[in-house]
Amino acid sequence: MTGHGGFAPQAPAAAAHRSELLAEMLLIRRFEEKCVELYSAGEIRGFVHLYIGEEAVAVGVNQALTPEDNIVSTYREHGHALVRGIPVDAVMAEMYGKTTGCSKGRGGSMHLFDARRRFYGGNAIVGGGLPLSIGLALADQMRGDQRITACFFGDGAVAEGEFHECLNLAALWDLPVLFCCENNRYAMGTALDREHAQTDLALRAASYGITAWPVDGMDVLSVEHAARRAAEAVRAGGGPHFLELRTYRFRAHSMYDPELYRTKEEVEAWKARDPIATFTARLRDWCVLSEDDLGALEATVAREIDDAVQTAEAGPWEPVEDLAKDVYTPVSPS
C-alpha cells in the first residue's frame, strides 16, 4: 500500500468502486449547494444544516453497511439519507415540505425518515439518536437478527448525558452498535477545546471498554477502511465499536448562523483538505479518472438534482383538512 491514506491503484473493479465513491460525494455536495440556492430564494424554509465538507464520512461509512442494517442520524443528515438510497426527489420534496417527500412533507430538513430503508432519522435533538440506536440494537439482539445499527452524531453530543448512558449500556449489554462520531470541531458555535476537557473523543469512548479509534474523516478511503474493519468486528460479535471521524464543515452551523466563532483563515486551511478535491486529484494521479469522466459525473449529478427540483416543485401540498392526521392526542379519562 502506498500514497496518502495508504492506498494505491488496483484492479478495474477497484477503479470503478472509487469512481462511485466520488460520484456519491459529488451528489451530496451539489445537492447541498442547490439547497443553499433554494433557501436563499425562499423555496426552502425552516432550519437547514449543510453537510458540505463532511461528505467522505457518510459515503465511506455507508460502504460497510448492508440494506438490512439500521441507520440513525442527526439533523445534518441529507448526506446520510442520499447515500442510504433515499431517492433524491424524495429528499428534495421533503425539503420543500411536499407530500411526496420521504417524511410526507412533515419533517423537513431535520427529520428525513424512511423505515423501508431502515433510515430512522433525522433527529433534531443533539444526541437524540443515541437512545434510539440502543433500542434498535437491543431489539435486534433479542430477536436474534443479524444486523448492526450505525449511529451518527456530532462532537457536541459527547457532552450530553445520553452519550454516556448509551455507551455504558451498549458496552454492558454487548450491543451491535457502530458509533460514528462526526467530530467537525464545533458543537454549533463552541470549539472542541472549549467544550471538552478531553478532546480525544475516541479515548472517551474507550473508557467504557469500547474498541475505539480516530479516523481521518476528510479521506473517503480511510473512512471506508475503518468502517469496514469496525462493522465486521461488530457483526462477528465483537460488541460495540466507536469511530471518531475527524472532519470539518465548510459552511456555518445552519443557514441562520452568522459564524462569528472561527476565522476565515481556519476555514480556508481546512478547505485545502476538501475530501472531493483531494480524492479527485488522487484518482487523476492513478489514471482512474479523466476530465471527460469527471465532466460526465458532474452532468449526471446535475440532471438528477434538476429533475428532483422540478418534481418537488410540482408535488402537492398537504390538504389543510389533513393537518391533524396522525397527530397523537391522549384521551382524557371521563
N, C-alpha and C positions, 0 to 999 in steps of 0.2 A: 504494500500500500504506500502510495506517495502523494505528495501535494497537500494543499490546505484541507484540513478536515480528515486526512488520512485515506483519501480515496483516489483511485486512478481510473482511466477509461477501461471498460470491459467489453463484453460481447454485445452484438446488436440489441439483444433483449434488454440489457442494462442501459444502453443508449436510449432506447425507446422509453424506458421507465423514467429516466432522468428528464427527457423532454416532457413527459406527462407531469412530472413534479413542477416544472417551470410553467406549464400551461395552467395548472391549478393555482399557483401563486399569482399568475397574471390575472386570472379570473377574479380572485379576491381583490387584488389591487384596483383593477378597473371598475369593479362593482362599487367599491368604497369611494372611488373618485367620482363616479356617477351620483352616488348618494350625496356627496358634497354639493354637486351642481344642482340636484333636485331640491335639496334642503334650502339652499340659497334662493331658489326660485319659489319657495313656499309650497312645493308639491309634497314634500315630506315634512311632517311636523312632530313635535314632541322631542324627547331626548334621543340623540344619535351618538353612539360611541364607536369610533372608527378603529379598524384593525391594521391600518397602514403601518408597515414596518415589522409586523409580527407574523407575517404570512408563513414563514418557514415552520413555525410551531404547529399551526393547525394542519398544514399539509404533511409535515414529517410524521407527526403522531398518528395521523389517520392511516398511514401505511401499515401500521402494526395492528389495526383493528379489523374485525370482521363485521359483516352486516348484522350478526346476532349480538354483538357487544352493545352495551349501553353507553351513551354519552350524556354527561351533564355539564352544562356550560354556564357562562356568566352573561352579563348584559353587553359585553363586547364579543358577540357570538356570530356575527354574519359569516366570518371565515369558517368557523366550525360547521355551521349549517350547510354551506356550499360544498365543502369537501365531503361532508357526510352523504351528499347526494340529493339533498332537498332541491328541487328544480329552481333555477334562477328566477323564473317568472313567479313562482310561489313565494319566494323570499321578497322579491321586489313588490309584489302585490300586497304583502303584509306591511312593507314599509309605507305604502300608500294608505293602508287601512281598509283595503278592499276585501270583500268576502271570499275572493279567490286566493287570498293569502294562506300561508301554511297554518296560521292560527285563526283563520277566517276573519282577519281584519281586526281582531280584538286585542292582539298582543302588541303589534308594532315592533319597533326595532329591538326592544329589550326582551321580548317574550316570544321568540321564534320557537316552534314546537312541532314535532312530528312523531307521534307514537309509533306509526308503522315502521319508521326507520330507526326507532329506539333512540330518538333525539329528544331528551327531556329538559328542554330549555337551555337558554334564555331564562335567567333568573336575575331580577333586578336588585335583590338584596345582596350586599357584599358578603360572601361566604355562604349564601343561602343554598347553594347547590351541594355543599358538603354533606349535610344530613341526608339529602335525597340520595346521594351516591351510596351512603352507608346502608340505607333501607333497601335500595335496589340490589346491592351486592349480598346483603343478608338474605333477601328473598331467594335469589339465585342459589345461594349456598344451601338453604333449607330445602329447596326443591330438587337440588342436585343438577341444576342446569349448568352446562359448561360454557359460561361466558364471563367476560370481565366487564367492569364498569370503569370508564375513563372519566375522571372528574377534573375539569379545568377551573382554575381560579387564579386570582392575581396575588401579588405580594401583600396587598392591603388585607386580604382575607386571613393571612397568617397571624395578624394581630387580633383577630376575632376569637371569642371563646369557643365557637363551634369547631374551629380548626383543631384545637387541642382535644376537644371531646371526641371528634370524629377520628382523628388519627389514633387516639388511645383505643377506641372501640375497634377500629379496623385491625390494629395490632393484636388486641386482646382476643378477638374472635377469628383472627386469621382470614380476613375477608378478601375476596378477589377484586381489589380496587387498584387502579393505576392513577395515582395523584399526579396531576400535571400543573405545576405552579408556574404561571406565566409571569415571571419577575421582570417587569418593564421599568423597575426602579422608582416608580412614583405611584403611590396609592392616592388617586385623584390628584391632589396638588402637594402631597407630602413626600419628600425624598426618603429613600430607603433608610439611610443612616440617621434620619431624624425620627424614624418610627420604630426601628428595631435596634435593640442593644446588640443583638447577634445578627449580623447581616448575612451570614452564611445560612440560607434558609434550608438547604439540604441537611445541614448539621442539626437544625432544629427538628426536622422530621426524624433523623437518625436517633434522636434522644428517646423516641418511643419504640426503639427496636425495629424500625422500618428501614429496609435497604433503600438508600437514597444517594443520589449524586447530582452534581451540576452539569448542565449541558449548554453548549453554545447555541442559543436559540436564534441566532442570525444565519445559521448554516443548516439548510434543509437536510443534507445528507447526515450530518452529525445528529440531528434530531431523530431522523428515521432510524439510524443505527441504535441510538439509545432507547427509543421507544420499542423497537422490536426486541431488544435484549430484555427490557423490563417486562413487556407484555408476555413474552414466552415464559419468563420466570413465574409470573402471576398465574398463568394458565396451568403451569406444571405443579401448582400447589405451594408455591414459594411465599404465599402471603402477599400483603400489600407492598407496593413499591412506590417510590416518590422521585419524580424528576423535577429539578429546579431548572427551568428553561429560561436562561438569561437573555432577554430580548429588550426591545425598546420601541415605543410607539412614536412615530414621527409627527403625529398630529396631537392637538390638545386632548385632554381627558374626554371632553364632549364638545359638541358644536357651540355650547354656551360658554365654554371655558376661555377666559382671557389669557391663560397660560403665562402667568407672571412669576412662576416658581422655578423656572430654569432658563438658562441663557440660550441665545440663538447659536452661539459657538458650540455649545454642548450638543444641541440637536444636529447641527451640521456635521460634527465629528462622528456621530452615530450614523448619519445618512451615508457616510463613506463606506459603511458596512452593510448597506442596503441588501437584504437577502436575495432580491430579484436581480439587481445589477451585478452583484458578485457571482451569483450562480450562472447567470448568462455568460459572463466573461469566462468562467471555467469551462462551460460547455463549448464555447468557441475555441478555447485553447486545446481542448480534447478532440476537436474536429467533429463534435456531435451535433453542433448547431450552426447553420449558415444564416446569412442575413435574410435570404428568402424564407428559410424555415421560421425565423423569428417574425417576419412580416406576416406569414400565413397564420401563425399562432395569434398574433395581435388582431388580425382581421376576423378570425373565428370568434374570439372573445368579444370583440366589438359588436359583431352581429348578434351574438347571444344576448348581450346586455341591451342592445337597442330593441330587440324583439320583446324582451322582458318588460321594458318600459312601456312599449306600445300595448302589451297585454294588460299590464297593470292599469294604465290609463283608461282602457276600455272596460275594465272589470266593474261589477256593480258594487254599490254601497249597501250596507245592511239596512233593511227597511226599519223605519222608526218603530214600528209596532213589534219588532223582534228584539228590541234593546234589552228587555227584561228576561229574554230566553236564556236558559242555562245559568241563571243567577240564583245561587242558593240562599234561601231565606228561611231561617228556623221558624217553626210554627210555635207560637206561644201557647202554653197549656191553658185550656179553657177553665 
